[in-house]
Amino acid sequence: MINFTTKHSLGLLAITVLGGLSCATLALLPLLSASAFIFISNFLPLPLFLLGLSVGLRPLFGAGLLASALIFLFEGPLFASEFFFLSFLGSAFLVQRALLTYKDSSQKAVYYPPSFVLRDFTLLAGIVMVLALGLYLYFIQGKNGAAIVENALLLFDPYGHLGDAKNILIKVFSFMPGIFTFSWMSMMLLNMGLAQGFLSRSKLNLRPTPSFRALQIPKSFGIILGLSLLLSVVGVGTLELIGKNAALILAFPFFLSGLDLVHFLLHKTRFSKIGLTLFYSLLLLFIWLALIVVLLGILKPWIEKPTPTN
């Protein structure tokens, strides 16, 4: 913990303002229309995580409110609302869960385990997905997805350079609420991991970095995932849409569990670094490999089950 912030309110106020200004700056960079700046804006929550995981929730709330106000002034209510609900409240939720403590059987205070954090975050993502699905249904207003994709391509690609991607875009269009939410979940956890990694190396972290070796997914998630996949196949209209996007969100915790298993298995070999580099390179090149990782996450309890000895 940063000692001077607990003794001097001015120091705490200074880093709170700095955190808010950093978030607002990252949010305003895309206005310069540079692709690199748009990429950097994905790290909007990073200053909030750095504050929350080092000095607590109060500075995070102060910085988030300040950044929301500045974004509102420069970019308007739409972008300010997006930042407030997704980046600010999302990071506040995760930090609150990460810093939560409870007493174990020996009455010792312990931090909330990562399995519980992931469980609660997935439930929150379900709410985000429902809101995204509502916006999706509002904007299409019964229109054909293929027609919307074609009109978008005419607007953003008038010369037809992306013509080959048309069929792919049409197929994934109905997954847009789930893809949006899945991307949001990934970036939130990535920013949280980067912040915790930096703070732990600097010895400024409030809680120890948790181990994901014991990551467990609730059995109910597997059941709901199965029902969602069934609904995506036999459902019609909105029910099919809900099934597709719910399955994508519920696959996320199993994807993380599968990645943990891959890391565990590769670390047992002599070429773990090369193996991990090759694995992530292939994962980026062939997105469908993510389905295998999800399957590994589902089968993880049986794969890791110790073999009984006679």
C-alpha positions in Angstrom: 0.0 0.0 0.0 1.2 3.5 -0.8 2.0 4.9 2.6 1.9 8.7 1.9 -1.7 8.5 0.6 -3.0 7.4 4.0 -1.2 10.2 5.8 -1.6 13.1 3.4 -5.0 13.7 1.9 -3.4 16.1 -0.7 -1.3 13.2 -2.0 -4.4 11.0 -2.3 -6.3 13.8 -4.1 -3.4 14.3 -6.5 -3.2 10.7 -7.6 -7.1 10.6 -7.9 -7.0 13.7 -10.2 -4.1 12.2 -12.1 -6.1 8.9 -12.6 -9.1 10.8 -13.8 -7.1 12.9 -16.3 -5.4 9.8 -17.6 -8.7 8.0 -18.3 -10.1 11.1 -20.0 -7.0 11.5 -22.1 -7.2 7.9 -23.3 -10.9 8.4 -24.1 -10.2 11.5 -26.2 -7.3 10.0 -28.2 -9.6 8.4 -30.8 -10.8 11.9 -31.8 -7.5 12.3 -33.6 -8.6 9.4 -35.9 -5.4 7.5 -35.6 -5.7 3.7 -35.4 -2.9 3.5 -32.9 -4.8 5.8 -30.6 -8.0 3.8 -31.0 -6.0 0.7 -29.9 -4.7 2.7 -26.9 -8.3 3.6 -25.9 -8.8 -0.1 -25.1 -6.8 0.5 -22.0 -9.2 3.1 -20.6 -9.8 1.2 -17.3 -6.1 0.7 -16.6 -5.6 3.9 -14.5 -8.7 3.0 -12.5 -7.4 -0.5 -11.8 -4.0 0.9 -10.8 -5.7 3.2 -8.3 -8.1 0.7 -7.0 -5.7 -2.2 -6.5 -3.1 0.0 -4.8 -5.0 2.5 -2.7 -8.6 1.3 -2.7 -12.1 2.1 -4.0 -12.5 5.7 -2.9 -9.7 7.1 -5.3 -11.1 4.9 -8.0 -14.6 6.4 -7.6 -13.2 9.9 -7.6 -11.1 9.3 -10.7 -14.0 7.6 -12.5 -16.4 10.4 -11.8 -13.9 13.1 -12.8 -13.1 11.2 -16.1 -16.9 10.8 -16.8 -17.4 14.5 -16.4 -14.5 15.4 -18.7 -15.6 12.9 -21.3 -19.1 14.3 -21.1 -17.8 17.9 -21.7 -15.6 17.0 -24.7 -17.4 14.0 -26.3 -21.0 14.3 -25.2 -23.4 12.1 -23.2 -23.2 9.0 -25.4 -19.4 8.4 -24.9 -19.6 9.5 -21.3 -22.3 7.0 -20.6 -20.3 4.2 -22.3 -17.3 5.0 -20.2 -19.3 5.4 -16.9 -21.1 2.1 -17.2 -18.5 -0.1 -18.9 -15.1 1.2 -17.9 -15.8 2.9 -14.6 -18.5 0.7 -13.0 -16.9 -2.4 -14.5 -13.5 -1.7 -13.0 -15.1 -0.7 -9.7 -17.0 -4.0 -9.5 -13.9 -6.1 -10.2 -11.8 -4.2 -7.7 -14.4 -4.4 -5.0 -14.6 -8.2 -5.5 -10.8 -8.5 -5.7 -10.4 -6.7 -2.4 -13.3 -8.4 -0.6 -12.4 -10.5 2.4 -14.2 -13.1 4.4 -13.3 -15.4 7.4 -12.4 -19.0 6.6 -13.0 -22.0 8.9 -10.1 -21.0 11.2 -11.6 -17.4 11.4 -8.7 -16.0 9.4 -9.4 -13.2 7.0 -8.8 -14.3 3.4 -9.3 -12.6 0.1 -12.1 -13.5 -2.3 -10.8 -16.4 -4.4 -10.4 -15.8 -8.2 -13.1 -18.5 -8.9 -15.7 -16.3 -7.1 -14.5 -13.1 -8.8 -14.8 -14.8 -12.2 -18.2 -16.2 -11.3 -19.6 -12.8 -10.2 -18.0 -11.1 -13.2 -19.6 -13.5 -15.6 -23.0 -12.8 -14.0 -22.3 -9.1 -14.5 -21.4 -9.7 -18.1 -24.7 -11.4 -18.6 -26.4 -8.2 -17.7 -24.2 -6.3 -20.1 -25.1 -8.8 -22.8 -28.8 -8.4 -22.2 -28.4 -4.6 -22.5 -26.4 -5.0 -25.7 -29.0 -7.4 -27.0 -31.7 -4.9 -26.3 -29.8 -2.2 -28.3 -29.2 -4.7 -31.1 -32.9 -5.5 -31.4 -33.8 -1.7 -31.2 -31.4 -0.7 -34.0 -32.3 -3.5 -36.4 -36.1 -3.0 -35.9 -36.9 -6.2 -37.8 -34.5 -5.5 -40.7 -32.6 -8.2 -42.4 -29.0 -8.6 -41.0 -27.6 -9.1 -44.5 -29.0 -5.8 -45.7 -27.5 -4.0 -42.7 -24.1 -5.5 -43.3 -24.3 -4.5 -47.0 -25.3 -0.9 -46.2 -22.5 -0.7 -43.6 -19.9 -2.0 -46.2 -21.1 0.6 -48.7 -20.6 3.3 -46.1 -17.2 2.2 -44.7 -15.8 0.4 -47.8 -17.3 2.1 -50.9 -14.6 0.6 -53.1 -15.3 -3.0 -52.1 -12.0 -3.9 -50.6 -13.7 -6.0 -48.0 -16.0 -7.8 -50.4 -14.6 -11.2 -49.4 -15.5 -10.6 -45.8 -19.1 -9.9 -46.6 -20.4 -13.5 -46.1 -18.4 -13.8 -42.8 -19.8 -10.6 -41.5 -23.3 -11.7 -42.3 -22.8 -14.9 -40.4 -21.4 -13.3 -37.3 -23.8 -10.3 -37.3 -26.3 -12.0 -35.0 -23.5 -12.7 -32.5 -22.6 -9.0 -32.2 -24.1 -8.5 -28.7 -22.1 -11.5 -27.4 -18.9 -10.6 -29.3 -19.1 -7.1 -27.8 -19.6 -8.4 -24.3 -16.9 -11.1 -24.8 -14.4 -8.4 -25.9 -15.4 -6.2 -23.0 -14.8 -9.0 -20.5 -11.4 -9.8 -22.1 -10.2 -6.2 -22.0 -11.4 -5.6 -18.4 -9.5 -8.7 -17.2 -6.5 -7.8 -19.3 -6.3 -4.3 -17.8 -6.8 -5.7 -14.3 -4.0 -8.3 -14.9 -1.6 -5.6 -16.2 -2.4 -3.3 -13.2 -1.9 -6.1 -10.7 1.3 -7.3 -12.4 2.8 -3.8 -12.3 1.8 -3.1 -8.7 3.0 -6.4 -7.4 6.4 -5.9 -9.0 6.5 -2.4 -7.5 5.3 -3.8 -4.2 2.3 -1.4 -4.2 -0.5 -4.0 -4.4 -3.1 -4.2 -1.7 -3.7 -8.0 -2.1 -1.3 -10.7 -3.2 -1.6 -11.8 -6.8 -4.0 -14.8 -6.8 -3.1 -18.2 -8.3 -5.4 -19.4 -11.1 -4.3 -23.0 -10.7 -7.3 -23.7 -8.5 -9.8 -21.9 -10.8 -13.1 -23.7 -10.7 -16.2 -22.9 -12.8 -19.7 -23.5 -11.2 -21.4 -26.6 -12.5 -24.5 -24.5 -13.1 -22.5 -22.6 -15.8 -21.9 -25.8 -17.7 -25.6 -26.7 -17.6 -26.7 -23.2 -18.7 -24.1 -23.3 -21.5 -25.6 -26.5 -22.7 -29.1 -25.2 -22.6 -28.0 -22.0 -24.5 -26.3 -24.1 -27.2 -29.5 -26.2 -27.5 -31.6 -23.0 -27.7 -29.3 -21.6 -30.4 -30.0 -24.7 -32.5 -33.8 -25.3 -31.9 -34.8 -21.8 -31.1 -36.4 -19.4 -33.5 -36.1 -15.6 -33.9 -35.3 -13.9 -30.6 -34.9 -17.2 -28.7 -32.2 -18.3 -31.1 -30.5 -14.9 -30.8 -30.5 -15.2 -27.0 -29.1 -18.8 -27.1 -26.3 -17.8 -29.5 -25.1 -14.8 -27.4 -25.6 -16.4 -24.0 -23.5 -19.4 -25.1 -20.7 -17.0 -26.2 -20.7 -15.3 -22.8 -20.9 -18.5 -20.8 -18.0 -20.0 -22.8 -15.7 -17.2 -21.5 -15.0 -18.7 -18.0 -14.4 -22.1 -19.6 -12.0 -20.4 -22.1 -10.0 -19.0 -19.2 -10.0 -22.4 -17.4 -8.8 -24.0 -20.6 -6.0 -21.5 -21.0 -5.0 -22.3 -17.4 -4.8 -26.0 -18.2 -2.7 -25.3 -21.4 -0.3 -23.2 -19.3 -0.1 -26.0 -16.6 0.5 -28.7 -19.2 3.1 -26.7 -21.1 5.0 -25.7 -18.0 5.6 -29.3 -17.2 7.6 -29.6 -20.4 11.2 -28.4 -21.2 10.0 -26.0 -23.9 7.3 -24.2 -22.0 8.2 -20.7 -23.3 8.5 -21.8 -26.9 5.3 -23.8 -26.5 3.3 -20.9 -25.1 4.6 -18.6 -27.8 3.6 -21.1 -30.5 0.2 -21.7 -28.9 -0.8 -18.0 -28.7 0.5 -17.4 -32.2 -1.7 -20.2 -33.5 -4.7 -19.0 -31.4 -4.4 -15.5 -33.0 -4.1 -17.0 -36.5 -6.8 -19.6 -36.2 -9.7 -18.2 -34.0 -11.5 -21.5 -34.1 -8.8 -23.0 -31.8 -10.6 -21.1 -29.1 -13.4 -23.7 -29.3 -10.8 -26.4 -28.4 -9.6 -24.3 -25.5 -13.2 -23.9 -24.3 -13.6 -27.7 -24.5 -10.5 -28.2 -22.5 -11.9 -25.9 -19.9 -15.1 -27.9 -19.7 -13.1 -31.2 -19.5 -10.5 -29.8 -17.0 -12.0 -31.4 -13.9 -11.7 -34.9 -15.5 -8.3 -34.2 -17.2 -6.8 -33.1 -13.9 -8.5 -35.8 -11.8 -5.8 -37.9 -10.2 -5.5 -41.5 -11.3 -6.3 -43.8 -8.4 -3.5 -46.0 -7.2 -3.9 -49.7 -6.1 
